[in-house]
């Protein structure tokens, strides 16, 4: 009986935790379907897709459509760069080279520096050099300081457990270094590469602090949302939250599906 009571108590606490974690997202999702005359709170005044249609219409403040396009483009740029650089760095760090320790600690140090200071430093650098800050240049570099350390750490973990005998067997069969990497190494580490891509995309998609002072005149979606929260009082914000959450789930689902397909291919 005491064991059953403990399980019930722990189950209830876990349920409350899930409600606390996902309750706001569910609430936003429901309220995003308010009718045209609906507000930001319950009870709902009708049900419609009106606020989703308003998403990409001209707003009183900002341009959500352009901000979403910038954010997705920037996230794609960061994802590809993070995957390529992390993979190349992981391969390079498999062998010791002069200055490898300094390069590693400089890379990881960006995780310790407060994000707003990274944004401020890059913004000041661009101003001093008389370069125009923009989402595709300064903000791109600022976000890479956030995503690359994670990608590099994942690659270190992967290659620390990698069995080099597979490569040696490929070499013994006459494979070149490139063929060994392409046909042996890459298929084995492919699920981890997909994980790095997922990290890069999600970290970039909702990054705010490192983009705040580096995006220039073209706001990304998080910056646009900040501007809207101070002036806009319509459920269009909830519709935006629902769409961005759906995009995140689609990316995660695509990454999981890609990892499973790669795993089946390896098994075959």
Secondary structure, DSSP 8 states (H G I E B T S, - for coil): -HHHHHHHHHHHHHHHHHHHHHHHHHHHHHHTTB-TT--SSSS---B-SHHHHHTTS--SSS-HHHHHHHHHHHHHHHHHHHHHHHHHHHHHTTS--TTHHHHHHHHHHTTTS-HHHHHHHHHHHHHHTT----TTTHHHHHHHHHHHHHHHHHHHHHHHT--THHHHHHHHTT--HHHHIIIIIHHHHHHHHHHHHHHHHHHHHT--HHHHTTSTTS--HHHHHHHHHTT--STHHHHHHHHHHHHHHHHHHHHHHHHHHHHHHHH-
